[in-house]
Amino acid sequence: MNQEPSSSINKTKLQEFINKAVNDIAASSTAMLVILGERLGLYKAMAQENKYLSVQELATKTGTNARLVKEWLGNQVASGYIEYNPSTEKYFLPPEHALALSNSNSPVYIQGAFKAIKSYFKDEEEFVKMFKNEKTFSWMEHHPCMAEGWAEFFKAGYIGSLLDVWIPSIDNGKILQRLKDGINVADVGCGFGFSTVFMAKAFPNSNFIGFDFDKTSVEKANNLAKRENLNNVKFQTASATEFPGTNYDFITFFDCLHDMGDPQGALTHVLNVINKEDGVCMVVEPYAQNKLEENINLISKTYYAASTLICLPNSLAFNGIALGAQAGEEKIRDVVKKSGFTYFKRVVDTPINIVYEIKP
């Protein structure tokens, strides 16, 4: 027999919920001011000065309206982003906060996430149609700031972990030495190419090729390689299930396997083109436990939102299995095993990602 919810209202529980909702309202409202702080150079100006500034000083340095800057600063102080001295009426951006807000080469730079979130609101009408089964919505159909934002966000993770943590953890450190000596590497789902270029710069004796199904991303990746003047890396538009080449020694997937229409097909193809003797595949996925009740935290809250609006729609647009950004180890392991790989190991956990190692 089904029980109906009680009609009596628990006022304490109601207030607790309202507090959660108000927190989300405040965060959503503040997000645009963080974006403006980056676009107008407000954070960078404060970081460069590294001292308390008055409203007028900051406005003068950035060529902005002082009255609007004052109100912006009020939000930033209330949000805990910027510090305020009431006796001098001046404002200070702590260097720890500056690393996340103004330094695009920092391993904790978070502005990319805010840029990506901006795309959510721009694509609202498309999301409504998607939920009503009136259309599919692939990665390429989003507002451009979505791909740009997530590329910047993941770039920070690569700066912080790729060369110093993730790669050294693979194959008990053997792949690191092999990369130094010189091997052939494929980066599947390379996006804007940050992961591929970072590896190519670090290991000039190895040859790298990045594959992505999005032509715009591949163009940006090739432009990045040209700016870095690299001769050991190239990029090509190709599906994860059909990318060309054979006998790759090292194949990587960075935060993309769960987005794919056919992740099992992609890994089956990897098994066909990887070096059967000592080839290794590294799969980096968003951090997640296996069950919803184990994913009640801020990171999962963020990832479930991205998964609802980006990851699942892209997979479903290609009639995929829709793993989602919170798939967890069990689902990833299942896809790996069904693709024909015999070795699967979880090698590294960070607050943002899980790194898996798979072998033929």
Helices and strands as residue ranges (DSSP letters): H 11-39, H 42-49, H 55-62, H 66-79, E 83-85, E 90-92, H 95-101, H 111-122, H 124-131, G 139-141, H 144-157, I 158-166, H 167-169, G 170-173, H 174-181, E 184-188, H 194-202, E 207-212, H 215-227, E 233-237, E 250-254, G 257-259, H 263-273, E 280-286, G 292-294, H 298-306, I 307-311, H 312-317, H 328-338, E 343-349, E 353-359
